[in-house]
Amino acid sequence: MFYTGLRPGEAIELKTSDLKGNYINVTKTISSHKKREIGTSKIFSSMRKVKIDRFLVKNLKKIIKNYKKGAGDLFLFGGVKPLSPTSINRRKVSTCKKANLRTITLHQFRHSHATMLLTEGIIINEVSRRLGHSRVSTTLDVYTHTSLEQKKEFTKLSVSNDFPKTYYHYL
């Protein structure tokens, strides 16, 4: 989820057929209400192709290789049936403990992805499209956060004598 910015329900419903080269086709989501059901994405902009890097393609192909040949179109996270969000969460918590990392929610991977893209200089319109938002304002208002490096840089600027001049450079 961190490498794609997908919503947890979108990631859980991914099937082997959704992986096409360096792209993931996002067309469905799993509702997490009382009964988990696969449905179409909530809004048109949520249906999208998300480009992924070679590292993720390689890891997803490893997962697919472990499935039985001829088993058909299987869920990337689970096989014949998708893993439940609680199963995925248990594995995430266990992995975070082993790596001595603070645990975050599955949805926070999406926020981290958006913040990382903006920190890397990707324009907000592209970040918004990648996340499947119909409005850029949603991405800006909800999904982007200041990174520690940005806070340090701003602190350096604010204590310098040319703060106003430098600050306006960022606007």
C-alpha positions in Angstrom: 0.0 0.0 0.0 2.9 2.3 0.7 4.4 1.8 -2.8 1.1 2.4 -4.6 -1.1 4.7 -2.4 -4.0 2.3 -2.8 -6.8 2.3 -0.3 -6.8 -0.8 1.9 -10.0 -2.1 0.2 -8.5 -1.6 -3.3 -5.3 -3.4 -2.4 -7.1 -6.3 -0.7 -9.3 -7.0 -3.8 -6.3 -7.0 -6.3 -6.2 -10.2 -8.4 -3.3 -11.6 -10.4 -5.1 -10.4 -13.6 -4.9 -6.8 -12.3 -1.1 -6.8 -12.7 -0.3 -5.8 -16.3 3.4 -5.2 -16.8 4.4 -2.1 -14.7 0.8 -1.2 -14.0 -1.9 -2.2 -11.5 -5.5 -1.8 -12.8 -7.6 -0.5 -9.9 -11.3 -1.1 -10.7 -12.8 -2.7 -7.6 -12.8 -2.3 -3.8 -13.9 -4.5 -0.9 -16.3 -2.9 1.4 -15.4 -3.4 5.1 -18.9 -3.1 6.4 -20.6 -6.0 8.2 -20.3 -8.3 5.2 -17.2 -7.9 3.0 -18.2 -7.7 -0.6 -16.3 -6.8 -3.7 -17.8 -3.9 -5.5 -16.9 -1.2 -8.0 -14.9 1.8 -6.9 -16.9 4.6 -5.2 -16.3 7.2 -7.8 -15.1 7.2 -11.5 -11.7 8.8 -10.6 -11.0 5.8 -8.3 -10.9 3.5 -11.3 -7.4 4.0 -12.6 -4.1 2.5 -13.7 -1.3 2.9 -11.2 2.3 2.7 -12.5 4.6 0.7 -10.2 8.3 0.3 -10.1 10.4 -2.8 -11.0 11.0 -3.6 -7.3 7.3 -4.0 -6.6 6.6 -5.8 -9.9 9.4 -8.3 -9.0 7.9 -8.9 -5.5 4.3 -9.3 -6.8 5.5 -11.8 -9.3 7.2 -13.8 -6.5 3.8 -13.9 -4.7 2.1 -15.1 -7.9 4.8 -17.7 -8.6 4.0 -19.3 -5.2 0.4 -20.0 -6.4 -0.4 -23.3 -8.0 -0.2 -23.3 -11.7 -3.6 -23.4 -13.4 -5.3 -22.1 -10.2 -6.9 -19.2 -12.1 -7.3 -15.6 -11.2 -6.3 -15.4 -7.5 -6.2 -12.6 -5.0 -2.7 -11.2 -4.6 -3.3 -11.0 -0.8 -4.8 -14.4 0.0 -5.2 -16.7 -3.0 -8.7 -18.1 -3.6 -10.2 -15.7 -1.0 -8.8 -12.3 -0.1 -7.2 -11.9 3.3 -9.2 -10.0 5.8 -8.1 -6.6 6.9 -7.5 -8.0 10.4 -5.2 -10.7 9.0 -3.2 -8.1 7.1 -3.1 -5.9 10.1 -1.8 -8.7 12.4 1.1 -9.3 9.9 1.8 -5.6 9.7 2.0 -5.2 13.5 4.2 -8.3 13.8 6.6 -7.0 11.1 6.7 -3.5 12.7 7.7 -5.1 16.0 10.4 -7.1 14.5 11.8 -4.0 12.7 11.4 -1.9 15.8 9.1 0.5 13.9 6.1 2.4 15.2 2.9 0.8 14.0 0.6 2.8 11.7 -2.9 2.0 10.3 -3.2 0.4 6.9 -4.8 3.7 5.6 -1.8 5.7 6.9 0.4 4.0 4.2 -1.7 6.0 1.7 -1.0 9.2 3.5 2.7 8.4 3.6 2.7 7.6 -0.1 1.2 11.0 -0.9 3.7 12.8 1.3 6.6 11.0 -0.2 5.5 11.8 -3.8 5.2 15.5 -2.9 8.6 15.5 -1.1 10.1 14.0 -4.3 8.7 16.9 -6.3 5.8 15.2 -8.0 3.1 17.8 -8.9 -0.1 17.7 -6.8 -2.3 17.0 -9.8 -0.4 13.8 -10.5 -0.5 12.7 -6.8 -4.2 13.4 -6.7 -4.8 11.3 -9.9 -2.7 8.5 -8.6 -4.7 8.3 -5.3 -7.9 8.3 -7.3 -9.2 11.6 -6.0 -11.7 13.6 -8.1 -10.5 16.9 -6.5 -6.9 18.1 -5.9 -8.2 19.8 -2.7 -8.9 16.4 -1.1 -5.3 15.4 -1.6 -4.0 18.7 -0.3 -6.4 19.0 2.7 -6.3 15.4 3.9 -3.5 13.3 2.5 -0.4 15.5 2.5 1.7 16.1 5.6 4.9 18.0 6.2 8.0 15.7 6.4 10.6 16.0 9.1 13.1 17.3 6.4 10.6 20.0 5.3 10.1 21.1 8.9 13.9 21.3 9.5 14.3 23.3 6.2 11.6 25.7 7.2 13.1 26.2 10.6 16.5 27.0 9.0 14.7 29.6 6.8 12.7 31.2 9.6 15.8 31.9 11.7 17.8 33.4 8.8 18.0 37.2 8.2 16.5 36.9 4.7 13.5 34.9 5.8 10.8 36.9 4.0 12.8 36.9 0.7 13.5 33.2 1.0 10.0 32.4 2.2 8.4 34.0 -0.9 10.6 31.9 -3.1 8.6 28.9 -1.8 5.2 30.5 -2.6 
